């Protein structure tokens, strides 16, 4: 049972590291952009939209649909970057341990 004790210790260490990683992610703010930077979104590490910046030259009543599409694209860009950052931090926490397919931590 020596291996079980070591496994439990490793699990506790990993749990502590994951909690620290989740805290770091919550503190992160990542920017995404669309339309060559005309629309920018800032998203927290938890996926919350924190800021949205729209270049004033885009605000044309005839182009509302384009603006809406750019906003969606900017938010999706920022969220994709959050997922990449979370995956990189997860590698650090798990020490390269390959998790089963579909197991996405910490979310």
C-alpha positions in Angstrom: 0.0 0.0 0.0 3.0 2.3 -0.1 2.1 3.2 -3.7 -1.4 4.2 -2.6 0.0 6.6 0.0 2.3 8.2 -2.6 -0.7 8.4 -5.0 -2.8 10.1 -2.4 0.0 12.6 -1.7 0.4 13.3 -5.4 -3.4 13.8 -5.7 -3.3 16.3 -2.8 -0.4 18.2 -4.4 -2.2 18.3 -7.8 -5.4 19.5 -6.1 -3.5 22.3 -4.5 -1.8 23.3 -7.7 -5.2 23.2 -9.6 -6.7 25.5 -7.0 -3.8 27.9 -7.5 -4.2 27.7 -11.2 -7.9 28.4 -11.0 -7.1 31.5 -8.9 -4.5 32.6 -11.5 -7.0 32.1 -14.3 -9.6 34.1 -12.5 -7.1 37.0 -12.2 -6.2 36.9 -15.9 -7.6 39.2 -18.5 -7.1 38.3 -22.2 -7.8 40.5 -25.2 -9.3 39.3 -28.4 -9.8 41.3 -31.6 -11.6 41.2 -34.9 -11.7 43.4 -38.0 -8.0 44.2 -37.8 -8.4 45.5 -34.2 -11.5 47.7 -34.9 -13.4 45.6 -32.3 -11.7 44.4 -29.1 -13.0 42.3 -26.3 -11.4 41.6 -22.9 -12.4 38.3 -21.3 -11.5 37.0 -17.8 -9.8 33.6 -17.3 -13.2 32.4 -16.4 -14.7 33.5 -19.7 -16.5 36.6 -18.4 -16.6 39.5 -20.8 -14.9 42.4 -19.0 -14.6 45.1 -21.7 -15.6 45.8 -25.2 -14.0 48.5 -27.3 -15.5 49.5 -30.7 -13.7 51.9 -33.1 -16.1 54.9 -33.5 -15.6 54.8 -37.3 -17.5 51.5 -37.3 -20.7 53.0 -36.0 -22.8 53.4 -39.1 -26.5 52.6 -38.9 -26.2 50.8 -42.3 -23.5 48.5 -40.9 -25.0 47.3 -37.7 -25.0 43.7 -38.8 -21.3 43.8 -39.7 -20.6 45.4 -36.2 -22.6 42.6 -34.5 -20.6 40.0 -36.4 -17.3 41.6 -35.5 -18.3 41.7 -31.8 -19.1 38.0 -31.8 -15.7 37.3 -33.6 -13.8 39.4 -31.0 -15.4 37.6 -28.1 -14.8 34.2 -29.6 -11.1 35.1 -30.3 -10.6 36.1 -26.6 -12.4 33.0 -25.3 -10.2 30.8 -27.5 -7.1 32.4 -26.1 -8.5 31.8 -22.6 -8.9 28.1 -23.4 -5.3 28.0 -24.7 -4.0 29.7 -21.6 -6.0 27.3 -19.4 -4.6 24.2 -21.3 -1.0 25.5 -20.9 -1.5 26.0 -17.2 -3.1 22.6 -16.9 0.0 21.0 -18.4 2.0 22.6 -15.6 -0.3 21.3 -12.9 -0.6 17.8 -14.2 3.1 17.5 -15.0 2.3 16.4 -18.6 -0.2 13.7 -17.4 -2.6 13.0 -20.3 -6.2 13.4 -19.1 -8.9 11.2 -20.7 -10.6 12.7 -23.8 -13.4 15.1 -22.9 -12.0 15.7 -19.4 -11.6 19.5 -19.4 -10.3 20.9 -16.2 -10.9 23.3 -14.4 -14.2 23.9 -16.2 
